[in-house]
Amino acid sequence: KAGVTQTPRYLIKTRGQQVTLSCSPISGHRSVSWYQQTPGQGLQFLFEYFSETQRNKGNFPGRFSGRQFSNSRSEMNVSTLELGDSALYLCASSPPSGGAYNEQFFGPGTRLTVL
Amino acid sequence: GESVGLHLPTLSVQEGDNSIINCAYSNSASDYFIWYKQESGKGPQFIIDIRSNMDKRQGQRVTVLLNKTVKHLSLQIAATQPGDSAVYFCAENSRSQGNLIFGKGTKLSVKP
């Protein structure tokens, strides 16, 4: 089974621009979560989507948004980019389960650099 | 706020030795914990998890210990190999939280 894929792998933008990142979960996975990883703050949760609905949201400004499509693929968008948005953006998908917690499988990430 | 932290940011061990990576968590309501390994240029990779109704769980060369009394989690790697060199993260979850909260990470360096 193919793993979680993220595109693009690397991106360079300038302040004020916007960016859209894409994530394709493992086949059959319906939950997709997004994280921001920086050296200073570590891995921080952005949001989670399940069946095209945002199920959970982290503590990030409204410039960060996302969506999920009917095929479970997800996109996240960052508008009005700031230098501090430079980070590795990770996507993780989880298999459907009757339990309370699911293992999350991570993609390789998109490295965003804001100049 | 709720947070998960690590005692040691870096750990250097000799090949063949055992490694112990520690993690402290602050949310006493957390009942699910995971250790992830992240190699350079890759996303985090699941290593092992443990639920709060257990205090020990073993995998292949890895053991996770959970001490709920002091809110402490550790990852033990037996016979550490150069391929174990990576950054290790602990993460916690709770029914009220709904998402994983990650620690800052510990870099493990294995000397040949």
Chai-1 contact restraints between the chains, C-beta under 6 A:
chainA,res_idxA,chainB,res_idxB,connection_type,confidence,min_distance_angstrom,max_distance_angstrom,comment,restraint_id
A,G42,B,F102,contact,1.0,0.0,6.0,A-B,restraint_1
A,G42,B,K104,contact,1.0,0.0,6.0,A-B,restraint_2
A,L43,B,F102,contact,1.0,0.0,6.0,A-B,restraint_3
A,F45,B,N99,contact,1.0,0.0,6.0,A-B,restraint_4
A,E48,B,N99,contact,1.0,0.0,6.0,A-B,restraint_5
A,N56,B,G98,contact,1.0,0.0,6.0,A-B,restraint_6
A,N56,B,N99,contact,1.0,0.0,6.0,A-B,restraint_7
A,L90,B,G43,contact,1.0,0.0,6.0,A-B,restraint_8
A,Y101,B,Y32,contact,1.0,0.0,6.0,A-B,restraint_9
A,Y101,B,N93,contact,1.0,0.0,6.0,A-B,restraint_10
A,E103,B,F46,contact,1.0,0.0,6.0,A-B,restraint_11
A,F106,B,G43,contact,1.0,0.0,6.0,A-B,restraint_12
A,F106,B,P44,contact,1.0,0.0,6.0,A-B,restraint_13
A,G107,B,G43,contact,1.0,0.0,6.0,A-B,restraint_14
A,P108,B,K42,contact,1.0,0.0,6.0,A-B,restraint_15
A,P108,B,G43,contact,1.0,0.0,6.0,A-B,restraint_16
A,G109,B,G43,contact,1.0,0.0,6.0,A-B,restraint_17
